[in-house]
Amino acid sequence: MPIKTTTLTDHAARISRVVGHLSERLDRTPSLEELAGVAAFSPCHFHRVYRAMMGETPAETLTRLRLSRAAAALLRTGHPMGRIAREAGYGSVAAFTRAFREAHGLPPGAYRQRAGIGAVQEHDMTDVTFTDLPAMHLATLAHRGAYTEIGGAFERLAAWAGGQGLIGPETKFYGLYWDDPHTVPAEQLRSRAALTVPAGTPLGEGVEALSLPPLRCARLRFQGPYSELEGAYDRLYGEWLPASGEEPADQPALEHYLNDCRSLPPAEWLTDILLPLKPR
């Protein structure tokens, strides 16, 4: 492997460690020295390397992950706004409201009152279609815990894959979800962040290969923040599936992320929820 490629791969692995460090400690704001130490870079150069590889600063990564967690808390808990603001790293509700409005397009109180901004209608399952997925080779990172916190695994996976030159126009990002969050304790939920790679691609630390067979799936397209996807699952499983005459296959549910969550506001994020079905 050429020296330049080896160096890029090494830098990607070190930045991936930093993303994991941030995502596992959302309640803290680590110092420059701490993050540079995790990456084994000089503090003088760490920020430049991180921004060059991630397209944003560590503070911006931390803010995105915290606001995503805050959106989930607004929908899934009755916590007062002051607590959610503090957990998102803001010293006042006013500051949190400004940041949340900028990210989501409306203030957190309205977001909670409207139960989100997603585009799947409560009683409309007519948009469920059938699709055939080809066999796929995936590079994956395991996540154990609340599904709404899998973002850190995706950040780490993207940092690693970017350093390997594996992300291009044909790359597809998927989430794989094995458990029902309504019945399995949050700390036991099993999921994987994944992206498509050629078979035989060398994998980095913690990255595991997973091959999926061809799958026939029910597909429901959802527009809106990832924190709101669970309601669409409930309607897919509770309304569409019993009336469909179909049987789920012994494969995890998948989410196919269709656009870039970094460059678009959450109201424009598109996700295909994919329910694998038994062959007819």
N, C-alpha and C positions, 0 to 999 in steps of 0.2 A: 504494500500500500504506500503511495507517495507520501512524503513527509507532510505536505500541505493538507492532504486528506486526513491523515492521522491526527494532525493538530486540530482540525475542525471537528472531528469526531470526539476527541478528548474534551474540547471546549463545550460541545453540546451536552456531553454526559455531566460535566461539572455544573452547567447552568440548569440542567434538569434536576440535579440535587437541590439547588437553591429553590426552584419552584416547588418541589416537594416539601422543603423546609417551611416555606411560606404557607402553603395550603394546609399543613398540619398544625399551624400555630396562628390561626386567624385572629385570636384574641390578643396577640402581641404585635408590637411594631419593632422588629429587630433592627439593630444598629447596622451601619455600613460595615463595620469591622466584623460583626457576626456573620453577615451574608458573604462577605469576601472570604472569611475563613471556611465556610461551608464549600465554597467554590474553589478554594485553594488558589485565589488570585490576590494580588496586591490590592489593597483598598484604593490605591491611586488609579487603577485601571478597571476595577470590577464593574462600575456602572456603565462604562463605555462598551465593554464586552457584552454585558447583559442586554443593553438596549439594542446593540447591533444584531444579536441573535433572536431576541424576543419581539422586537419592534415596539417596545414600551419599556418604561422604567420598572424596577421592583415595586415602587409605591403604586404605580398604576395597576400592576398585576394584583397586588393586595387589595386595592380598592374594588376592582372588578369582582374578585372572589367574595369579598365581604358584602357587597351590594346584592350579589346573587343569593347569598345566604339570608340576607335581610328580607328579600322578596319572598323566599320560602317561609320565613318566620311570620311575615304578615298574613300569609294565607293559611298556615297550618297551626298557629298558636294564637292564644289570646293575650300574649305579652303586651304590656303597655308600650307606647311609642318611645318613651324615654329609654327603656331597657333595650329595645331593638336598635335605637340610635347608638347607645353606648357600645353594644356588641359589634356594631359596624365600624366602630372607631371614631365616632363623632362626639364632640363635647356638648352638643346641644341638639335638640330636636330640629331647630331651624336650620342648622348646617346640614343635618342628615336629610331634611326635606329638600333642600336645594340640590344636593348631590343625587338623591333618588329621582327627583323630577328630571334632572338633566339626562340620567341614564335611561329611565323608563317612560318619560313623556308625560307623567302625571305624578302628583305628590303621593306619599305613602298612604295617607289616610284615604284618599280616593281609590287607590289601588286595592286596599283591603276591602273597602266598601263594595267595590265592583267585583270582588273575588277574582281580580286579575284582568288581563287585557287580551287573553287568547281568543282565537277566532273560530273554534269549534262550538257550534250551538248546542245547548244543553240536551235537546231532544231530537237532534237531527243526525242520524247515522247513515243518511243516504249517500254520503261521500265516501263510504268504505268501498274500496275496490280490491281486486285480486291482482297480485303480481308474482312473477317467478324470479327468484334471485338465483344467479349462477353460483357455482361453487366458488368459495373465496378463501384466500390465505390472508390471515390477519396477524399483525403485531399488536399485542395487547398488554395493558397494565392492569393488574387486579386492584379492585377497591373493595374494602369491607367497611360498611357503615351506611349512613343515610344516602340515598340516591342523589339527593340535592347537593351533596358534597363531593360528587365525583369529578367536579371541574378541575380540581388539583391534579388528578390522574391524567386528564386530557392535556393539561398544560405541560406536565412532565413528558408525556408521550410525544407531543408536538415538538418540544425542545430537542428531544433525542432524534426524532425523525428528520427535523429540519437540518440538524448537523450532519446527518447521513446523506442528505440530498434525496430523501425519499418522498418528499411532498411535492406533487406536481398537479397539473390540471385533472389528471385521471384519478387521483387519490380520493378515497371515500372514507369518511369518519363515521364510526358506528359506536353505539353503546349497547352492551349486552346485559340483560337483567334477569336473574334467575328466581327472585322471590317476590312475594306480595307484601308491600310495605304496610298494609293494613293488619297483617297477621303475624309477620316475623319482626322481632325486636330490631330497632334501627341498627344497633351495633352488630347484628348478625346478617344483615342484608349483603348479598353477594352480587357483584357486578364487575364489568371490565370495560375500560376505555380501549378502543380499537381503531386501527386504520388498515387499509388494504396495502399489501406489499407483495412483490413477486415471491413465489415459492423459493425457499432456500436462502432468503435474505439473512445475513448475520445479524443477531440481535444483541442489544445492550444489556446492561445490568438491570435485572428485574423485569425486562421485557420478555414476554413469552409468546410463542407461536400458537395459533389456533386456526384449524382448518374447518370450515363449515361446508356441509354438502349442499347441493342445490335444494332450495326451499320454495314451496308454494306458500304465499303469505297473504293475509288480509292486511290492507294498507289504509291507514287513516292519516291524512296530512293535517298537521297542527301549525298554526301561526301564532307565535308569541313566546314569552320567556319559558325556559326549560323548567322553572319552578312550578309551572302550571300544568305540566304534562299529565300528572297523576289523575286529574279530573277526566281527561280524555281517555285514559286507560279504563277508568271505572265505567264509562259509558260504552266503550268498545266491548269489554268483558261482560258487563251487566245488561246491556240492551241489544247490541248487535249479535254477539255470539249465540245466546240462547235461541234467537229467532232465525239464525242462519242455516241450521242443519249441519254446521261444520264442527270438527273436533280438533282441538289444539294438538300439534305435534310435540314430541319430547325434545324440544329445543327452547332456549331462552328467548324471551321477547327482545326485539331489537329496536333501536332508534337510529335512523339514518339522518344525519345533520346536513342539510342541503345548502346552507350558506354560511358566511363567515361571521361569527358572533362578535368578533373584535371590530369589524368595520361597519356593522349595522346596529341600530338600536334594537333592544329586545322585542319591541312590538313587531319587527320585521323578520325575526328568526323563523326559519321553516324547518320542521322536523317531520319525517315520516315515521309513524309508529307501525311496526311490522309484527304481526302475530303469526308465527309459523303454524301451518295447518297440516293435518294428515292428508296423504294422497287420496284422491277420490277413487 
